[in-house]
Amino acid sequence: MCDDINLPLGNLRFRAKGSAGGQKGLNDILQKLGSQNIPRLRIGVGKPPPRWDAADYVLGKFTTQEQEIVQQSVDWASNAVADWVAHDTAFCMNQYNEK
């Protein structure tokens, strides 16, 4: 599981495999495992405001309004992970990925 600035705040996206898409933590994991064939769940945090450093943005605080969305997405992600364990990545992609 990792954050994703390329997804709108609160959106979830399951992937069966693929590149890190610029996410440094995920890139490190993929390099250490020597494969991009690693299922993952990305949780959208939205794009940083203009002239903001991406790291500062994802490590910063959400506004009060954003906090509500974040809490809903954390709850939704918890359910999604339970489905991931019970089913598989393809099931979760169909259930949770935004169309």
Backbone torsions as a table, in degrees:
resi	resn	phi	psi	omega
1	MET	NA	140.4	176.9
2	CYS	-155.9	162.7	176.0
3	ASP	-78.0	161.5	-179.7
4	ASP	-148.0	114.9	179.4
5	ILE	-77.3	-9.0	179.0
6	ASN	-91.0	0.4	175.4
7	LEU	-111.4	142.7	175.6
8	PRO	-58.2	149.8	-179.7
9	LEU	-51.1	125.3	175.7
10	GLY	93.1	-16.0	179.7
11	ASN	-74.1	147.5	176.2
12	LEU	-112.8	147.1	175.0
13	ARG	-145.4	117.5	172.8
14	PHE	-88.8	144.8	174.1
15	ARG	-139.0	141.0	178.1
16	ALA	-79.3	-28.5	-178.9
17	LYS	-168.0	175.9	175.9
18	GLY	138.9	-179.1	-179.0
19	SER	-75.4	173.0	178.7
20	ALA	-74.9	-16.5	178.5
21	GLY	60.2	32.0	178.4
22	GLY	88.0	-4.4	-179.4
23	GLN	-82.0	112.9	-171.9
24	LYS	-64.3	-40.9	179.8
25	GLY	-64.6	-44.5	178.2
26	LEU	-65.2	-40.2	177.8
27	ASN	-58.3	-42.8	179.0
28	ASP	-61.3	-43.7	179.3
29	ILE	-62.9	-46.7	-179.3
30	LEU	-62.3	-40.1	177.9
31	GLN	-63.7	-45.1	-178.9
32	LYS	-65.3	-35.3	179.2
33	LEU	-82.9	-15.7	177.9
34	GLY	70.7	26.9	-177.9
35	SER	-157.2	150.0	171.3
36	GLN	-101.0	1.6	-179.1
37	ASN	-86.4	54.8	-177.9
38	ILE	-119.6	119.3	176.1
39	PRO	-62.7	148.3	179.8
40	ARG	-152.1	156.8	173.5
41	LEU	-118.5	122.6	177.0
42	ARG	-104.7	139.1	179.3
43	ILE	-117.3	121.3	-176.3
44	GLY	-68.6	131.7	174.8
45	VAL	-116.8	0.8	179.1
46	GLY	79.6	168.2	-178.2
47	LYS	-82.4	144.4	175.5
48	PRO	-66.1	150.9	174.5
49	PRO	-61.6	159.1	178.8
50	PRO	-52.2	140.4	176.7
51	ARG	69.5	9.5	175.7
52	TRP	-91.0	143.1	171.5
53	ASP	-73.7	134.2	-176.9
54	ALA	-59.0	-41.2	-179.8
55	ALA	-64.0	-43.4	177.7
56	ASP	-61.0	-38.7	-179.1
57	TYR	-65.0	-51.6	-175.4
58	VAL	-70.7	-20.8	177.7
59	LEU	-94.3	-3.9	-179.2
60	GLY	-80.9	-173.4	-178.8
61	LYS	-97.1	145.0	175.0
62	PHE	-83.0	151.6	174.4
63	THR	-68.1	168.0	178.7
64	THR	-57.4	-44.9	179.6
65	GLN	-64.4	-41.6	178.9
66	GLU	-66.8	-33.0	-179.1
67	GLN	-60.4	-36.3	176.8
68	GLU	-62.5	-45.3	179.6
69	ILE	-64.6	-42.0	179.8
70	VAL	-62.0	-44.5	180.0
71	GLN	-61.9	-41.4	177.4
72	GLN	-63.2	-41.0	-178.7
73	SER	-70.7	-32.8	175.6
74	VAL	-65.1	-43.2	177.1
75	ASP	-62.3	-44.7	-179.7
76	TRP	-64.2	-42.1	179.0
77	ALA	-64.2	-36.2	177.2
78	SER	-60.9	-45.4	176.6
79	ASN	-63.8	-39.9	-178.8
80	ALA	-63.7	-41.3	179.5
81	VAL	-66.1	-38.7	176.3
82	ALA	-61.2	-42.5	176.5
83	ASP	-65.8	-35.9	179.2
84	TRP	-61.1	-42.9	179.1
85	VAL	-69.0	-42.1	-176.2
86	ALA	-75.3	-29.3	-174.8
87	HIS	-120.1	-115.8	177.8
88	ASP	-159.5	178.9	-177.0
89	THR	-63.5	-42.2	-179.2
90	ALA	-60.1	-42.8	177.1
91	PHE	-57.8	-47.6	-177.6
92	CYS	-67.3	-35.1	176.7
93	MET	-60.1	-41.5	179.0
94	ASN	-70.6	-32.5	-176.9
95	GLN	-83.9	-36.3	-166.1
96	TYR	-117.1	-25.0	-178.9
97	ASN	-67.1	134.6	177.3
98	GLU	-69.2	137.3	-179.7
99	LYS	-85.9	NA	NA
